[in-house]
């Protein structure tokens, strides 16, 4: 009795994909050399709203585009850091899900916290990028190599940013920040092409 023939799945070749996203050359030059990127949470990774549940716990909504961008950033050789003035189980869970190993919660003095972090990691301020939306982020944004603000950020924050995103926080602003940094680092196209064969672009 002959063994049944097992049919192997056939995967056709995909269509060529070329990067369509682009940023101003001067902007990319400003962002070159970044090794570490700091993300504020409220207003950058979220839309800034804080929903208080019946149990008193704060609930926040995160964007999957932003999350994948943070994963790509790490794969591209740039360390993502979450630095936030608030603390909540939800934010800690989100960081864990994204594999963010450098995260500082409940920080009252962001400048001191960032300075200590940079010293510990051996990173210079000239190798730091920051995305922030409000006054507590200004000490970092006025000292880092590349400062980014979401579209809805406070006017004073937008004024000091090298780049203001096209969309608000919680709606892809952090992903735009990540894409820009990856493009400046020369890693964007390779990571994109890696996704044509594997879900997470592991071959990139």
Beta strands, then each sheet from edge to edge (+ up, - down):
strand 1: 36-39
strand 2: 51-52
strand 3: 58-59
strand 4: 79-83
strand 5: 102-104
strand 6: 128-131
strand 7: 146-149
strand 8: 163-164
sheet 1: 5+ 4+ 1+ 6+ 7+ 8+
sheet 2: 2+ 3-
end
